[in-house]
Amino acid sequence: MEFGILINEGPYTHQASDTAYNFAAAAIGKGHKIHRVFFYHDGVNNGTRLAEPPQDDRHIPKRWSEFAKNHNIDLVICVAAALRRGIKDENLAEGFRISGLGQLVESGIQADRLLVFGD
């Protein structure tokens, strides 16, 4: 099965990103595919390279970057939501790209299921 994932919450303010990551890792571990992870609303903060969590905490943007690289997953940040929060191409974490809502629609069409994490 192929999944699309939508994350609507920030990385350290809500469990949505952690839950989505754990789901994606488990799905790939079971032989499924992740079509795309789309970050919307405050979820765009998952893709900033400006995050500097304490050494004893998880580095969520880096974790998504490494996961995407290892499994060839498209990480897309909504352009409008990103610009509202001051996120531009020059401060994206590795592996993330900025695009429009059409990428979310496409993921909903091409994936077998589109899962939403966060409000």
N, C-alpha and C positions, 0 to 999 in steps of 0.2 A: 504494500500500500504506500501511496505517496501522500505526504502531509505538507500543507502550507501552515505557517505559524504567524500569528499576529500578536505582538506584544505592545500593550498600551500604557504600561507603568514604568517608572524609573527604576534603575538598578538597585538602589539602596533604600528605597522608600516603601517597597511593596515586594511580596514574594513572587510576583508574576514572572520576572526574568529568571529567577532560580528554578521555578517550577517548569517553565518552558524549556530551559536548558536540560533539566533532568529528563523531561519527557523526550526531547529530541535525541539525547544520548541513548536512552532506553530503546526508542524506536529503531535507531540505526543498529543498535546491538541485536535486535530481533530481525534484522534484515530489511527493514522498511527504508524509505527514502524521504528526505526532507527537500521539498522543492525550493522553498524560499522562507526566510524569516524576515518579516516586515515589521519595522518599528514605527509606531505612530503615537501621537500625543506625547506625554512625558517619557514614553518608551524610547524616544530618540536619544535620550541621555545614555542609553546602553552603548552607544557607538562613538562616544567622544574619547579621544586620546588624552584629554586633559584630566581625566580621573586619576587620583593618586591615593588609593585606599591604604590604610596602615598595613605594615608587613604581615601582621597576623590575621588579616581579613582577605577574603577572596577578591580578585581583581576581575570584576564581571566583564568589562569591555575586552580585556585581554583573553579571557576564557572563551568568549564568543568568537574572537578573531582566530584563535588556535583551533577551535572546533570547526569553524567554517573552512579553514585551510586544510585540515586533515580529512574532511569529508566532502569537499567541493560544494559547499552550500552558499547560496547567494544571500548576503545580508544587505537589506535595503532600508534606508532611513527616509521617511517622508520629508520631501523638500519644504513644504509649508510649515510643518511642525518643527523642523530643524531650524529654519530661519527665525521663527518666533522665539527660539531659545538660544540664539546666537551660535548655532552649530553650522559650520560651513565645511567645504571640502578640505580645507587646510587643517582642520582640527579633528578629522575623522580617525578613528582607530583603524589599524590595518584590516583589510578585508571588507570594510563597510563601504557602501556607496550611497549617494543621495539620488533619489528619483521620485516620481510622482505616484499618486494613488492608482494609476493604471497598472503598476506592478503588483499591487494588492489584488486588484480585480483579476488580473491574469493568473495569479497564484490560486485564487478561488476557483477559477475555471479549470486550470490544468491539474491541480491536486485532487486526490480522491476526497480529502477532508481538509477544511480550513479550521484550525483550532485557535481560539482567542484566549489570551492570558491577560487578565486585568480588565478593569472597567472600561 
